[in-house]
């Protein structure tokens, strides 16, 4: 493993990083891993990123996009390997912010007592991705598993990290009612059915729809509404039942034509 640190010349900080990273990586084959550590001197934004599914070359060593792009100004180390897998870490250059409590985008809340504890957890999380994609050690595991592994790994080595996973509460989707237009038969207006009791009218039409869906092919029905007034009063046969959420049914009129007809415009034949 090769380690490069940018944004800090403090011997104390460099020693903390070197010691911590090697402790976390102990027992993992990191011969083809490069770790670059950057420091945020502007705010408390921090995190990690791993490129382990494909090989990386020196051209892509420094980030050039997004919130990381300002680090592209750093020179590329001369002794960097020709190809490698890469872990990037961004940390806060201020010991006064610790103990630090943060919530990540995966719905976990973390508490880090010191800079080293924070570094240990971030690197362990990214190392999990490296182990998965480069060493095939965690097949099928994603961000949640990386968090769990990082927590277990750091605590086992004595780092002071506390992490809690919060349950995601999914909002129950409100069941949308059937649009009234799908149940409306204009020929019913003359009877005043709709305006007297719309709830009862809706219930009766839904029952009609359910009964027609259960009819067998060839069943005779009567057309009680046709906007063009061509088939009104004529009889037709059911030819096909459509998908469950459809309010139409395929019928054949006496002239042998097939139509996708609104079921509420039909009448059952006793």
Protein Blocks (a to p, Z undefined) as FASTA:
>chain_A
ZZddehiabfklmmmmmmmmmmmmgopacklcccdddddfkbmcdcddddfkbccdfklm
pccehjllmmmmpccdfkbcfbdcdddddddddfklpccddddfkopacddfblmlmmmm
mmmmmmmmmmmmmnopaghiafklmmmmmmmmmmmnopacddddddddddddddddddfk
lmpcfklmmnommmmommlmmmmmmmmmmmmmmpcehiacddfbdfklmmgoiacddfbd
cdfkbcbdcdddfkopacdddfklpccdZZ
